[in-house]
């Protein structure tokens, strides 16, 4: 019986994977990188303005309301379930009932919403126009963001406020050495300025581990994770 269940579950998995690939192709994204994990169900107003870069993960039940604004997820970023993205703000206009304004987008103000590299977005987060999440930042579950969040911040709440730094400066330098080519890494001088501006007297939450000891031999290995593409 266990063998039959395993075969059945494997066939269901293969079928769903096949269906998802077809759905993703039909969406016609602005960009869809390699090794992207994409969850369904999905609601996206304008897929051509959605850019999902290599090794990012957009979990199921996301809703992206975008008209002209772009939604951009850069490398290694992850958004958990029930993400809500709204790239535009409606502007009350004399002589136009809001019913018509909302559908026609008259005088809307649209901005791009950007998740830089290695961002973690918790469950049921809302990203509104002008949200820009810096590299390595963490946004806690049920938070709302409508502004810029600096790199390696830990921000929570409505609206989101910085409560901690993800890593120490030394940890960030080591972390980036493992993830990025030298020309893309933050300098120690930049990080010192960043910490002086945003994280003075704030705690850090990250830890340092021996990756081999925890069984981590490269997240880019296609055998470790089930990728859509």
N, C-alpha and C positions, 0 to 999 in steps of 0.2 A: 504493500500500500504506500509506504514512504517513497519507494522508487517511482511509482505512478504519479504521486503528487509532485515529485521533483521534476519529472518530465513535463507534466501539465503546466507547472509554474514557469518552466523554462520556455515552453511554447508561447505562453501568454506574454512573457517578457519580450520574446523575439517579435511577436506581433505588434505589441505596443511600440517597440523601438522602430519598426517599419512604418507604422502610422505616423509617429512623431516626426520622422525624417521628411515624410511627404508634407505634413502640415508646415514644418519650418521652411521648406522650399517655397511653398505657396505664399508665405508671409512676405518674402522679398525684402529683407532687412537692408539698411544702409550699409552695414558691414556685419559679417558673422564669421568670427575667427575660428581657429583650429582648437579642438579639445574643449569646446563650449558645452556646458551642461545647461539644458533649457527645459523647464518644467511646464506641464499643462495641468489644468486649464490656463489659458492666457488670453488677456484682453488688451489689445494695443490699437490705438486709434490710427496711427500713421507709422507702420513698421519701417518705411523708408527713412525715417528720421531716428531710428534706433540703431546704435552701434555697439556690438558686443565683441570685445577683443579676446585674444587668446586666453584660454584657461580661466574664463570667468564662469560664474554659476548663478543663473537666475531661476530661483525656485518657483514652484507652482503657485497658482492663484494670484499672480501679479496682475495689476491693472495699471496701464500706462496711458494717460490721457494727454496726447500731444498733437498739436495742430501743425505749427511750423517749428516749434522748439525741438531740439534734439535731446535724446536720452543716451548717455554715453557711459558704458562700463568698461574700464580699462583692465589690463592683465591682472589675473589672480583675484579679482574682486568677487565677492559673494553677497547675494541678497536673499535672505530667508523668505519664508512663506508670507503671503498676503502683503507684499509691497504695493504701495500706492504712490504713483508718480503723476504730478500735475504740472506741466511746463508753463501754463498760461494763467494770467489773472484777468478776470472780466472787469471792464471799466463801465460804471453806470453812465449812460448817455441820454441826454434830454431828448424826449420824443420817441425813444425806443424802449418798449417794454422789455423787462429782463428775459422774458420767455424767448423773444426774438434775438436778443443780444447774445444769449448763451449759445444758441445754435448757429448764428451767423458769424460769430467771433468779431463783430464790429468793435473796433478800438481795443481789442485784446492786447495785452502786453505779454509776449512770449519770451522766455529765456531758455537757454540750454541748461540741462541738469547733468552734472558730471560727477562720476565716481572715479577718482584716480586709482592708481594701482594698489592692489592688496587691501582693499577696503572690505570691512565686514559690516553688513546691514542686518540688524536683528529682525525678529518676527514682527509683522504688522507695523512697520515704519511707514510714515508719510513723508515724501519729499516734494516740496512745493517750489514754485518758480524762484530762481536765484540760489537754490541749493547747490553747493559745490563742496564735495567731500574730499579732503586732502588724502594723499597717499598714506596707507597704513592705518587710517582712522577706524574707529569702531563706533557704531551708532546703536544704542541699546534698544531693546524691544519696546514697541508702542510709542516711540519718540516721533517728534515732528521737526523737520529741518526746513528752514526757509532762508538760510544764509550760508556763508562760507565756514566750513569747519577745517581747522588747520591740520597738517599732516601729523599722524600718530596720536591724535586726540582720542579720548574716550568721552563721548558725549551722550547724555540721556535727558529725557523729559520733553515737555511741550510748552514752549519751544525748547529744543535741545541745548543743554549747557555743558561745558567741559567740566568733568569731575576728576579726571586723571590723565596721565600719559600712558600710552600702551607699553613702551619700553624706556629704559634709560638711554642716554646718548650712546654709551658703549654698546649696548644691545642693538640699537638701530644700525650702527656702523657694521656690526657683525652680520646682522640680518640682511642688510642691503648687499653686502659682499657675496652672500649666497644666492641672491635673487637677480641682481641687475649687473649689467656691464659697468665698468668703471665710470664711463662718461655720463651715466644716468644716476649715479649714486649721489645722495646728499653729502655735502662736505661737513666736517666737524664744526667749522665756523658757522655755517648756516644753522645747524642743529642747536648750537649753543645760543644763538640769537632767538631761535624758536622757543627754546625752553625758558629763556629769560622773559619772553613776551607772554607766553601762555601757561607754562607749567611750573612756575616758581611756587615752591611750597606745596606742590601737588604730588600725590603718590604715583607710583607706576605699578602696573598689574601683570606684566609679562614675565616669563621665566626663560632660563637658558637650559637646554637639554642636549645630550649627546644623541644626535639623530639616529645613529646606528643602534644605540641601546633601545630606543623606542620603536625600532623596526621601520624607520622611515628611510627608504632608499631612492627617493626621487619622485616627487609628485607628478612629474611629467611622463612617468612610465605608464603607457596605456594599459598595462596589465593590472595596475593598482586601482584604477577608477573606471567606471563605465561612462564613457563620453558619448555624446550624440554624434560628434563629427571628429 
